[in-house]
Amino acid sequence: ASGIVTFNKAITEQSVALTSGTSVTLDISQGSVFTITLAHNITSFTWSNPATSGDVSAFVLKVTQDGTGNRTIAFPAAVDWAGGTAPELSTGANDVDVFVFFTVNAGTTYYGFTAGLDMS
């Protein structure tokens, strides 16, 4: 009734693999860790099903460049990055970048953080 849940052990969760394309949808209700290997430039990146306002939706996005590299992502306009500018992805073949996002207002604003660039 209090809305507080206590876990006495670690939580195990499978990551959700997204399929590369020029248009990609990430359904936040499917998990909290998403992976994608870019084989395209994502020009339309839609994030759906965040928690209702007042509750939190948070997720990690692991982005891997394919063997070609130099792929890009147009993050949703609702993402608020430090300094107002999205980070540039690492461009090398098979480079890995990791990002963290959360929203408390049903997706009106997502706060975006770079957890690591060129993690490969």
C-alpha positions, 0 to 999 in steps of 0.5 A, spaced: 500 500 500 505 504 501 508 503 494 515 501 496 518 494 494 524 491 498 528 486 494 533 482 498 536 479 492 539 482 485 534 483 480 535 479 473 533 482 467 534 481 459 536 486 455 531 488 449 534 488 442 532 493 438 532 492 430 536 498 426 532 502 421 531 509 419 525 509 423 526 505 430 521 505 436 523 503 443 517 501 447 519 503 455 514 498 458 519 492 455 525 493 459 530 498 462 536 496 458 536 496 450 541 495 445 542 496 438 547 495 433 546 501 428 546 498 420 542 505 418 542 512 420 536 513 425 532 519 423 526 518 427 527 515 434 520 514 437 520 512 445 513 509 447 509 507 453 513 511 459 510 511 466 504 516 467 506 523 470 509 523 477 512 516 476 519 514 473 521 511 467 528 510 466 532 506 461 539 504 459 541 504 451 547 501 449 549 503 442 554 499 437 556 501 431 556 496 425 562 494 421 562 500 417 561 505 423 559 513 422 552 511 423 548 517 427 542 517 431 537 523 431 534 523 438 527 525 440 526 532 441 524 531 448 531 529 450 534 534 455 542 534 454 547 537 459 548 544 455 542 543 450 546 539 445 546 531 444 553 528 444 556 525 438 556 518 437 563 514 437 564 513 429 569 507 429 567 500 426 564 496 432 564 502 437 560 502 443 556 508 446 552 507 453 546 512 455 542 513 460 535 516 460 529 518 465 522 522 465 518 523 471 512 527 466 510 521 462 515 523 457 514 530 456 522 531 458 527 525 458 533 527 461 539 524 457 546 522 460 552 520 457 554 514 461 560 512 456 563 513 449 567 509 445 567 503 450 569 498 445 
